[in-house]
Amino acid sequence: MELTFWWMVPLAAVAAAIAWLLHRRRRPGKDRPVAHADRLTALPEYQRALRHHRRALTSALVLSAIVLAGAVTAAARPTHRTTDQPEVRNRDIVLCLDVSGSMTSTDAALVGVFQRLAEEFDGERIGMVIFDSSSVQLFPLTDDYDYAVEQLGEARKALDSGAGAFFDGTWNRGGSSLIGDGLASCVQSFPDAEADPGASSRTGEAQRSRSVVLATDNFLSGNPIFTLEEAGALAQQKNIKVHAINPGDFDYGDDAEQPGARLRATAQSTGGGYYTLDSPEAVPGIVTKVQETEATSYRAAPVSIITDNPAWPSVSQRSPAWDCWYWDGGTGYDLCPIVPWPYLAAAVLLVLAFGTWLTLYGKQPKQEVRSTITRTAAVVLLLLAALRPGWAGAGGTTAAADLDVFILVDTSTSMSAEDYHGSETRLAGAKQDVASIAKELAGARFCLITFDNQATVRMPLSRDTTALQTAMATLQPQAPRFAAGSSITSAGRLLKDRLAAAQMQQPGRPALVFYAGDGENTSATPPNGCPLTLPASTGERYSVTAPPRAGA
């Protein structure tokens, strides 16, 4: 047991000593001599009254000492310090899918397996990149599993159908199945642990195992920037294992230049594995093997936890009986006694018993009965206050690494106005704000939501600030011909859903919401309250920021 304000104890002792000295040095009152006082003091009635007076003084002294000790103990705030070193699941997986025509069935099976696995993940992060002649990152590494499952479900539907906007952006260059470029893009999807060693150590990036699950038949058609071997060397440099799944290994003989042999050599050079399959039904077994090779965990940095957990000095800490009691699942009323509750219960019973006896059988004058009842009630109320009743859910100081940060960025046409700092666009101001937020809250999880005619999650919750910077750098205001009027509250429903999902995944985790917009409402529908109107019971904390207008 520790005392947060330990100096309260010696201060109270000094105050008590001074009070005692002042009492001893006080001038005696003027006594008047009384003749034959011994006859009076020898009377039985006098002796009984004297004993009653002494008992009352002794009881008052004991009760005062209890009250003073309790008040000093509560003011000193006893705490209990423990050190916890939590076990952290440290697996990062990027699905790297060749979406050329020969791979869609295998890709769909692989995505389906990871969609089911993501529902059971706890601490792992998953990302997804697709490529053909060019690469597209569907979502960066994230532990927002609800969002990942949703995106994987949409990807599976698109891969099963083989058409749709899902493949947009993968045919921006000449050629097809540029495997080296695709693998290099997947490798670059991992946060760079060498760029900021301090930040990496704080967030555990340097200790996380990294894997790329590459699904391709390695049939190249075109001139890539990276060869397969160069992309494999890049993965080795970043300590990333590549697990290759090849549904079309038609190698014959021992020629090392055959597609399957080259893919096998590249994967094994990174410490990963190479798997062939005869049908998409074999994918679950292969993914299980990949998981077994990466099923490791590490101990996070020790965390010092200080809790209000006082104890009576003579009580063993092995089995504390003064734990807090909660109602309504920890969100309603609670009691956190400052001393073990049996002691408080015994003290209340003793005070009530003594007060009752003194009132009924103490033979006090009637004018003293009311004072006795009042003093007894005051002591009982003080002892009840020592139970520390209150409402659960009080705020506390939280490190930046324990935050979820939701950033809402207005991308409506009005954000292209060039009145930020004289000549820059309002969106440029929002980008600067977001960059500052990411720098100040290093280690937090960030989610980027943009809105104009409708709201879109551009990046799910992720600690990958590089992905956040990339997403912000590519933001453009909505083209005027597509604008149909924007509402400053259009992101409200999506924001509520993402907040609810985050709280369900990690209950009690604090969240910050930043709103970067110019506040112009051009929709025919009036805004529905504040842009950040959320249920009061969520317990989140919010902050609002907006780029200045002209002349700022």
DOGU-249509 format. One record per residue (C-alpha): residue in three letters; x, y, z. Coordinates in Angstrom, 1 decimal. Layout:
rest	east	north	up
ALA	X	Y	Z
...
This chain:
rest	east	north	up
MET	0.0	0.0	0.0
GLU	1.3	3.5	-0.9
LEU	0.1	6.9	0.1
THR	-0.3	9.3	-2.8
PHE	-0.2	12.4	-0.5
TRP	1.9	10.8	2.3
TRP	2.7	14.2	3.7
MET	-0.8	14.5	5.1
VAL	0.0	12.0	7.8
PRO	2.9	13.9	9.4
LEU	1.0	17.1	8.9
ALA	-2.0	15.7	10.8
ALA	0.4	14.5	13.6
VAL	2.0	17.9	13.9
ALA	-1.5	19.5	14.1
ALA	-2.5	17.1	16.8
ALA	0.6	17.7	18.8
ILE	0.1	21.5	18.6
ALA	-3.5	21.1	19.7
TRP	-2.4	19.0	22.7
LEU	0.3	21.5	23.7
LEU	-2.1	24.4	23.5
HIS	-4.6	22.4	25.6
ARG	-1.9	21.7	28.3
ARG	-0.8	25.4	28.4
ARG	-4.2	26.9	28.6
ARG	-4.9	28.9	31.8
PRO	-7.0	27.1	34.4
GLY	-10.4	28.6	35.1
LYS	-11.2	30.4	38.3
ASP	-12.4	27.9	40.9
ARG	-14.5	28.9	43.9
PRO	-14.0	27.0	47.1
VAL	-16.9	25.0	48.4
ALA	-17.1	23.8	52.0
HIS	-17.5	20.1	52.7
ALA	-17.2	19.1	49.0
ASP	-16.1	15.6	50.1
ARG	-19.6	14.9	51.3
LEU	-21.0	15.8	47.9
THR	-18.5	13.7	46.0
ALA	-19.1	10.7	48.2
LEU	-22.7	10.5	47.3
PRO	-23.7	7.5	45.1
GLU	-25.6	9.7	42.7
TYR	-22.5	11.9	42.2
GLN	-20.2	8.8	41.7
ARG	-22.7	7.4	39.1
ALA	-22.8	10.8	37.3
LEU	-19.0	11.0	37.3
ARG	-18.7	7.5	35.8
HIS	-21.2	8.4	33.1
HIS	-19.3	11.6	32.4
ARG	-16.0	9.8	32.1
ARG	-17.5	7.1	29.8
ALA	-19.0	9.9	27.6
LEU	-15.6	11.6	27.4
THR	-13.8	8.4	26.6
SER	-16.3	7.5	23.9
ALA	-16.1	11.0	22.4
LEU	-12.3	10.7	22.4
VAL	-12.3	7.3	20.7
LEU	-14.8	8.4	18.1
SER	-12.9	11.6	17.4
ALA	-9.7	9.5	16.9
ILE	-11.5	7.2	14.5
VAL	-12.9	10.2	12.6
LEU	-9.5	11.9	12.5
ALA	-7.7	8.8	11.4
GLY	-10.3	8.1	8.6
ALA	-10.2	11.7	7.4
VAL	-6.4	11.7	7.3
THR	-6.3	8.3	5.5
ALA	-8.8	9.4	2.9
ALA	-7.0	12.7	2.4
ALA	-3.6	10.9	1.9
ARG	-5.3	8.7	-0.8
PRO	-3.9	5.2	-0.2
THR	-3.2	3.4	-3.5
HIS	-1.9	0.0	-4.6
ARG	0.8	-0.2	-7.3
THR	1.1	-3.2	-9.5
THR	3.2	-3.9	-12.6
ASP	1.5	-5.6	-15.5
GLN	3.3	-6.9	-18.6
PRO	0.5	-7.9	-21.0
GLU	0.8	-10.5	-23.6
VAL	0.3	-9.0	-27.1
ARG	-0.6	-11.0	-30.2
ASN	2.0	-9.7	-32.7
ARG	1.0	-11.0	-36.1
ASP	0.7	-8.7	-39.1
ILE	-0.7	-10.2	-42.3
VAL	-1.1	-8.6	-45.7
LEU	-3.1	-10.4	-48.3
CYS	-1.4	-9.8	-51.6
LEU	-3.6	-11.0	-54.4
ASP	-2.9	-11.3	-58.1
VAL	-6.3	-10.5	-59.6
SER	-5.6	-11.5	-63.2
GLY	-8.1	-13.7	-64.8
SER	-6.4	-17.0	-63.9
MET	-6.4	-16.3	-60.1
THR	-9.9	-15.1	-59.2
SER	-11.2	-18.5	-57.9
THR	-8.2	-19.0	-55.7
ASP	-8.4	-15.4	-54.5
ALA	-12.0	-15.7	-53.6
ALA	-11.3	-18.9	-51.5
LEU	-8.4	-17.2	-49.8
VAL	-10.4	-14.1	-49.0
GLY	-13.2	-16.2	-47.6
VAL	-10.9	-18.0	-45.3
PHE	-9.4	-14.8	-43.9
GLN	-12.9	-13.3	-43.6
ARG	-13.8	-16.1	-41.2
LEU	-10.4	-15.8	-39.4
ALA	-10.8	-12.0	-38.9
GLU	-13.9	-12.6	-36.8
GLU	-11.7	-14.5	-34.3
PHE	-8.5	-12.3	-34.4
ASP	-7.4	-10.7	-31.1
GLY	-4.4	-8.4	-31.5
GLU	-3.5	-9.4	-35.0
ARG	-3.6	-6.8	-37.8
ILE	-4.7	-7.5	-41.4
GLY	-4.4	-5.6	-44.6
MET	-5.1	-6.3	-48.2
VAL	-3.5	-5.3	-51.6
ILE	-4.6	-6.4	-55.0
PHE	-2.6	-6.1	-58.2
ASP	-2.6	-6.8	-61.9
SER	-0.6	-4.3	-64.0
SER	-0.8	-1.9	-61.0
SER	-1.5	-2.2	-57.3
VAL	-4.3	-1.0	-55.2
GLN	-4.4	-1.0	-51.4
LEU	-8.0	-2.0	-50.3
PHE	-7.3	-1.3	-46.7
PRO	-4.0	-0.9	-44.6
LEU	-3.0	-3.0	-41.6
THR	-5.8	-2.6	-39.1
ASP	-7.3	-4.4	-36.1
ASP	-10.7	-2.9	-36.8
TYR	-12.0	-6.4	-37.4
ASP	-15.6	-5.4	-38.2
TYR	-14.4	-3.2	-41.0
ALA	-12.0	-5.8	-42.3
VAL	-14.7	-8.5	-42.3
GLU	-17.0	-6.1	-44.2
GLN	-14.3	-5.3	-46.8
LEU	-13.3	-8.9	-47.2
GLY	-16.9	-9.9	-47.8
GLU	-17.2	-7.3	-50.5
ALA	-13.9	-8.5	-52.0
ARG	-15.1	-12.1	-52.1
LYS	-18.4	-11.2	-53.9
ALA	-16.4	-9.2	-56.5
LEU	-13.9	-12.0	-57.0
ASP	-16.7	-14.6	-57.4
SER	-18.4	-12.4	-60.0
GLY	-15.2	-11.3	-61.7
ALA	-16.5	-7.8	-62.5
GLY	-17.3	-4.5	-60.9
ALA	-15.6	-1.5	-59.5
PHE	-13.5	-3.7	-57.2
PHE	-10.9	-4.0	-59.9
ASP	-10.6	-0.3	-60.7
GLY	-7.0	0.9	-60.6
THR	-5.4	-2.4	-61.2
TRP	-5.0	-1.9	-65.0
ASN	-3.3	1.5	-65.2
ARG	-0.2	0.2	-67.0
GLY	0.8	-1.9	-69.9
GLY	1.1	-5.7	-69.3
SER	-0.6	-8.0	-66.8
SER	0.4	-9.9	-63.6
LEU	3.4	-7.7	-62.8
ILE	4.2	-9.9	-59.8
GLY	7.4	-8.2	-58.7
ASP	5.7	-4.8	-58.5
GLY	2.7	-6.2	-56.7
LEU	4.8	-7.9	-54.1
ALA	6.9	-4.8	-53.6
SER	3.7	-2.8	-53.0
CYS	2.6	-5.3	-50.4
VAL	5.9	-5.2	-48.7
GLN	5.7	-1.4	-48.5
SER	2.3	-1.7	-46.8
PHE	4.0	-2.4	-43.5
PRO	5.0	0.6	-41.3
ASP	8.7	1.4	-41.6
ALA	10.2	0.4	-38.2
GLU	13.5	2.0	-39.1
ALA	12.1	5.4	-39.9
ASP	11.3	6.2	-36.3
PRO	12.9	3.6	-33.9
GLY	11.4	5.5	-30.9
ALA	7.9	5.3	-32.1
SER	8.4	1.7	-33.2
SER	9.4	0.7	-29.7
ARG	6.5	2.5	-28.2
THR	3.9	0.8	-30.4
GLY	5.6	-2.6	-30.6
GLU	6.2	-2.4	-34.4
ALA	9.8	-3.6	-34.1
GLN	8.6	-6.8	-32.3
ARG	5.7	-7.7	-34.5
SER	6.1	-10.7	-36.9
ARG	5.3	-9.7	-40.5
SER	3.9	-11.9	-43.2
VAL	2.7	-11.5	-46.8
VAL	0.3	-14.2	-48.1
LEU	1.0	-13.9	-51.9
ALA	-1.5	-15.7	-54.2
THR	-0.1	-15.8	-57.7
ASP	0.8	-18.3	-60.5
ASN	3.8	-16.1	-61.4
PHE	2.9	-15.9	-65.0
LEU	4.4	-12.6	-66.0
SER	3.2	-10.5	-68.9
GLY	4.9	-7.2	-69.2
ASN	7.9	-5.2	-67.9
PRO	7.8	-4.7	-64.2
ILE	9.8	-2.1	-62.3
PHE	10.7	-4.7	-59.7
THR	11.6	-8.3	-60.6
LEU	10.3	-11.0	-58.3
GLU	13.8	-11.5	-56.8
GLU	14.2	-7.8	-56.1
ALA	10.9	-7.7	-54.3
GLY	11.9	-10.7	-52.3
ALA	15.2	-9.0	-51.3
LEU	13.1	-5.9	-50.2
ALA	11.0	-8.3	-48.0
GLN	14.2	-9.8	-46.5
GLN	15.5	-6.3	-45.7
LYS	12.3	-5.4	-43.8
ASN	12.2	-8.8	-42.1
ILE	9.0	-9.8	-43.8
LYS	8.2	-13.5	-44.6
VAL	6.5	-14.2	-47.9
HIS	4.2	-17.2	-48.0
ALA	3.4	-18.0	-51.7
ILE	0.3	-19.9	-52.8
ASN	0.5	-21.1	-56.4
PRO	-2.7	-22.7	-57.9
GLY	-0.9	-23.3	-61.3
ASP	2.5	-24.8	-60.7
PHE	3.2	-26.5	-64.0
ASP	6.9	-26.7	-63.7
TYR	8.6	-29.6	-65.4
GLY	12.1	-30.7	-64.5
ASP	14.7	-28.9	-62.4
ASP	15.0	-25.7	-64.4
ALA	15.4	-22.9	-61.7
GLU	14.1	-20.3	-64.1
GLN	10.6	-21.8	-64.3
PRO	7.8	-19.7	-62.8
GLY	7.1	-22.1	-59.9
ALA	10.7	-22.6	-59.1
ARG	11.4	-18.8	-59.0
LEU	8.4	-18.2	-56.8
ARG	9.4	-21.0	-54.4
ALA	13.0	-19.7	-54.2
THR	11.8	-16.1	-53.5
ALA	9.4	-17.2	-50.8
GLN	11.8	-19.5	-49.0
SER	14.6	-16.9	-49.2
THR	12.5	-14.7	-46.9
GLY	11.9	-17.5	-44.4
GLY	8.4	-18.2	-45.7
GLY	6.8	-21.2	-47.4
TYR	5.7	-22.2	-50.8
TYR	2.4	-24.0	-51.3
THR	0.7	-25.5	-54.4
LEU	-2.9	-26.6	-54.6
ASP	-5.0	-28.6	-57.0
SER	-8.2	-26.8	-56.1
PRO	-9.5	-23.8	-54.1
GLU	-10.8	-26.2	-51.5
ALA	-7.3	-26.8	-50.3
VAL	-6.8	-23.2	-49.3
PRO	-8.0	-23.5	-45.6
GLY	-5.4	-26.2	-44.9
ILE	-2.6	-24.1	-46.4
VAL	-3.7	-21.0	-44.4
THR	-3.6	-23.1	-41.2
LYS	0.0	-24.1	-42.0
VAL	0.8	-20.4	-42.5
GLN	-0.8	-19.5	-39.1
GLU	1.2	-22.2	-37.3
THR	4.5	-20.8	-38.5
GLU	3.5	-17.3	-37.3
ALA	1.7	-18.2	-34.1
THR	4.0	-16.3	-31.7
SER	3.4	-13.6	-29.1
TYR	5.6	-11.2	-27.1
ARG	5.4	-9.4	-23.8
ALA	4.7	-5.8	-24.2
ALA	6.5	-3.1	-22.2
PRO	5.7	-3.2	-18.4
VAL	2.9	-0.9	-17.4
SER	2.7	0.5	-13.9
ILE	-0.9	0.4	-12.7
ILE	-1.9	2.6	-9.7
THR	-5.4	1.9	-8.2
ASP	-7.2	3.2	-5.2
ASN	-7.0	0.1	-3.0
PRO	-6.3	1.1	0.6
ALA	-6.0	-1.3	3.5
TRP	-5.9	-1.2	7.2
PRO	-2.2	-1.4	8.1
SER	-2.6	-4.8	9.9
VAL	-4.5	-6.5	7.2
SER	-2.8	-8.9	4.7
GLN	-2.9	-7.9	1.1
ARG	-3.5	-11.5	0.0
SER	-7.2	-11.5	0.2
PRO	-8.6	-7.9	0.2
ALA	-12.2	-7.5	1.2
TRP	-12.5	-3.9	0.2
ASP	-12.8	-4.3	-3.6
CYS	-15.2	-1.9	-5.4
TRP	-18.7	-3.0	-6.0
TYR	-20.4	-2.2	-9.2
TRP	-24.0	-2.2	-10.4
ASP	-25.3	-2.2	-14.1
GLY	-22.1	-3.8	-15.4
GLY	-19.7	-1.2	-14.1
THR	-21.5	1.8	-15.7
GLY	-23.9	2.6	-12.8
TYR	-23.5	3.1	-9.1
ASP	-20.4	1.9	-7.3
LEU	-18.9	1.7	-3.8
CYS	-15.1	1.9	-3.2
PRO	-14.5	1.9	0.6
ILE	-11.3	3.6	1.8
VAL	-10.9	0.9	4.5
PRO	-12.1	-2.8	4.5
TRP	-15.9	-2.7	4.6
PRO	-16.2	-5.1	7.6
TYR	-14.4	-2.5	9.7
LEU	-16.8	0.2	8.5
ALA	-19.8	-2.0	9.2
ALA	-18.6	-2.8	12.7
ALA	-17.9	0.9	13.4
VAL	-21.4	1.9	12.3
LEU	-23.0	-0.8	14.5
LEU	-20.9	0.3	17.5
VAL	-21.7	3.9	17.0
LEU	-25.5	3.2	16.6
ALA	-25.5	0.9	19.7
PHE	-23.7	3.4	21.8
GLY	-25.8	6.3	20.7
THR	-29.0	4.2	21.3
TRP	-27.9	3.2	24.8
LEU	-26.8	6.7	25.6
THR	-30.2	8.1	24.5
LEU	-32.4	5.5	26.2
TYR	-30.5	4.5	29.3
GLY	-28.0	7.3	29.8
LYS	-30.3	9.3	32.1
GLN	-29.4	12.5	30.2
PRO	-31.3	15.8	30.6
LYS	-33.8	16.2	27.8
GLN	-31.8	19.1	26.3
GLU	-28.8	16.7	25.9
VAL	-30.7	13.9	24.1
ARG	-31.1	15.9	20.9
SER	-27.3	16.7	20.9
THR	-26.5	13.0	21.4
ILE	-28.7	12.0	18.4
THR	-27.2	14.7	16.2
ARG	-23.6	13.7	17.1
THR	-24.4	10.0	16.5
ALA	-26.0	10.7	13.1
ALA	-23.0	12.8	12.1
VAL	-20.5	10.0	12.9
VAL	-22.7	7.5	11.1
LEU	-22.9	9.7	8.0
LEU	-19.1	10.2	8.0
LEU	-18.6	6.4	8.2
LEU	-21.0	5.9	5.3
ALA	-19.1	8.5	3.3
ALA	-16.0	6.3	3.9
LEU	-17.6	3.8	1.6
ARG	-16.9	6.3	-1.3
PRO	-20.2	6.0	-3.1
GLY	-20.2	7.3	-6.7
TRP	-20.9	6.8	-10.3
ALA	-18.6	4.5	-12.3
GLY	-17.0	5.7	-15.5
ALA	-15.1	8.7	-14.2
GLY	-12.5	10.1	-16.6
GLY	-8.8	9.5	-16.3
THR	-5.5	10.3	-17.9
THR	-4.8	8.1	-20.9
ALA	-1.6	7.8	-22.9
ALA	-1.8	8.6	-26.6
ALA	-1.1	5.0	-27.5
ASP	-4.4	4.0	-25.9
LEU	-6.6	6.3	-28.0
ASP	-8.8	5.7	-31.0
VAL	-8.8	8.9	-33.2
PHE	-11.6	9.4	-35.7
ILE	-10.9	12.1	-38.3
LEU	-13.7	13.5	-40.4
VAL	-12.6	15.5	-43.4
ASP	-15.0	17.5	-45.6
THR	-14.2	16.9	-49.3
SER	-17.2	18.8	-50.7
THR	-16.7	21.2	-53.6
SER	-16.5	24.2	-51.2
MET	-13.2	22.9	-49.8
SER	-11.5	23.8	-53.0
ALA	-11.9	27.5	-52.2
GLU	-8.5	29.2	-52.2
ASP	-8.9	31.3	-49.1
TYR	-6.8	29.4	-46.6
HIS	-3.9	31.6	-45.6
GLY	-4.5	33.8	-48.6
SER	-4.0	31.4	-51.5
GLU	-4.2	27.8	-50.4
THR	-7.3	25.6	-50.6
ARG	-9.3	24.8	-47.5
LEU	-8.6	21.1	-48.1
ALA	-4.9	21.9	-47.9
GLY	-5.5	23.4	-44.5
ALA	-7.4	20.3	-43.4
LYS	-4.4	18.2	-44.5
GLN	-2.0	20.2	-42.4
ASP	-4.3	19.9	-39.4
VAL	-4.5	16.1	-39.8
ALA	-0.7	15.9	-40.2
SER	-0.3	17.8	-36.9
ILE	-2.8	15.5	-35.2
ALA	-1.0	12.4	-36.3
LYS	2.3	13.9	-35.0
GLU	0.9	14.8	-31.6
LEU	-0.9	11.5	-31.0
ALA	1.8	9.2	-32.2
GLY	0.9	5.6	-31.4
ALA	-2.8	6.1	-31.5
ARG	-5.1	4.2	-33.9
PHE	-6.5	6.5	-36.6
CYS	-9.6	6.2	-38.7
LEU	-10.2	8.5	-41.7
ILE	-13.7	9.3	-42.8
THR	-14.5	11.7	-45.7
PHE	-17.8	13.1	-46.6
ASP	-19.5	15.2	-49.4
ASN	-22.7	13.8	-50.9
GLN	-22.1	10.7	-48.8
ALA	-19.6	9.5	-46.2
THR	-16.9	7.0	-46.8
VAL	-14.3	5.2	-44.6
ARG	-11.0	6.0	-46.4
MET	-8.9	4.2	-43.8
PRO	-10.1	2.0	-40.9
LEU	-8.6	2.1	-37.4
SER	-4.9	1.6	-37.9
ARG	-1.6	2.7	-36.3
ASP	-0.1	3.0	-39.8
THR	0.5	6.8	-40.0
THR	2.1	6.3	-43.4
ALA	-1.2	5.0	-44.7
LEU	-2.9	8.0	-43.2
GLN	-0.5	10.4	-44.8
THR	-1.0	8.6	-48.2
ALA	-4.7	8.7	-47.9
MET	-4.7	12.4	-47.0
ALA	-2.2	13.2	-49.8
THR	-4.5	11.7	-52.4
LEU	-7.7	13.5	-51.2
GLN	-9.3	15.8	-53.7
PRO	-12.4	18.0	-53.5
GLN	-15.5	16.6	-55.2
ALA	-15.8	17.5	-58.8
PRO	-18.5	20.1	-59.3
ARG	-20.4	18.1	-61.9
PHE	-21.0	15.3	-59.3
ALA	-21.9	17.6	-56.5
ALA	-25.5	17.4	-55.3
GLY	-25.2	19.5	-52.2
SER	-23.3	18.5	-49.0
SER	-24.5	18.3	-45.4
ILE	-22.2	18.9	-42.5
THR	-23.9	16.0	-40.7
SER	-23.8	13.4	-43.4
ALA	-21.0	11.5	-41.7
GLY	-22.9	11.3	-38.4
ARG	-24.4	7.9	-38.9
LEU	-21.2	6.3	-40.3
LEU	-19.2	7.8	-37.4
LYS	-21.7	6.4	-34.8
ASP	-21.3	2.9	-36.4
ARG	-17.5	3.0	-36.4
LEU	-17.5	4.3	-32.7
ALA	-19.9	1.6	-31.7
ALA	-17.8	-1.1	-33.4
ALA	-14.6	0.2	-31.8
GLN	-16.2	0.2	-28.3
MET	-17.6	-3.3	-28.8
GLN	-14.1	-4.5	-29.8
GLN	-12.3	-2.8	-26.9
PRO	-14.8	-1.5	-24.3
GLY	-13.7	1.5	-22.3
ARG	-11.0	2.6	-24.8
PRO	-11.1	6.4	-25.1
ALA	-11.8	8.0	-28.5
LEU	-11.2	11.4	-29.9
VAL	-13.1	12.8	-32.9
PHE	-11.7	15.6	-35.0
TYR	-13.9	17.4	-37.5
ALA	-12.0	19.2	-40.3
GLY	-14.5	21.1	-42.5
ASP	-15.6	24.6	-43.6
GLY	-19.1	24.3	-42.0
GLU	-20.9	25.1	-45.3
ASN	-24.2	23.2	-45.7
THR	-25.3	23.2	-49.3
SER	-27.8	20.3	-49.0
ALA	-31.5	21.0	-49.4
THR	-32.0	19.1	-46.1
PRO	-31.1	21.2	-43.1
PRO	-28.4	19.8	-40.8
ASN	-29.6	17.5	-38.1
GLY	-28.0	19.0	-35.0
CYS	-24.3	19.2	-34.4
PRO	-22.1	17.3	-36.8
LEU	-20.8	15.3	-33.8
THR	-24.1	14.6	-32.1
LEU	-23.6	11.3	-30.4
PRO	-25.2	9.3	-27.6
ALA	-24.1	10.7	-24.2
SER	-23.6	7.1	-22.9
THR	-20.7	6.4	-25.3
GLY	-18.3	8.0	-22.9
GLU	-16.2	9.4	-25.7
ARG	-14.3	12.7	-25.7
TYR	-14.5	14.9	-28.7
SER	-12.5	17.8	-30.2
VAL	-13.5	19.9	-33.2
THR	-11.1	21.6	-35.6
ALA	-11.7	23.4	-38.8
PRO	-9.4	25.2	-41.3
PRO	-9.6	29.0	-41.0
ARG	-11.5	31.1	-43.6
ALA	-10.0	33.9	-45.6
GLY	-8.1	36.5	-43.7
ALA	-7.2	34.2	-40.8
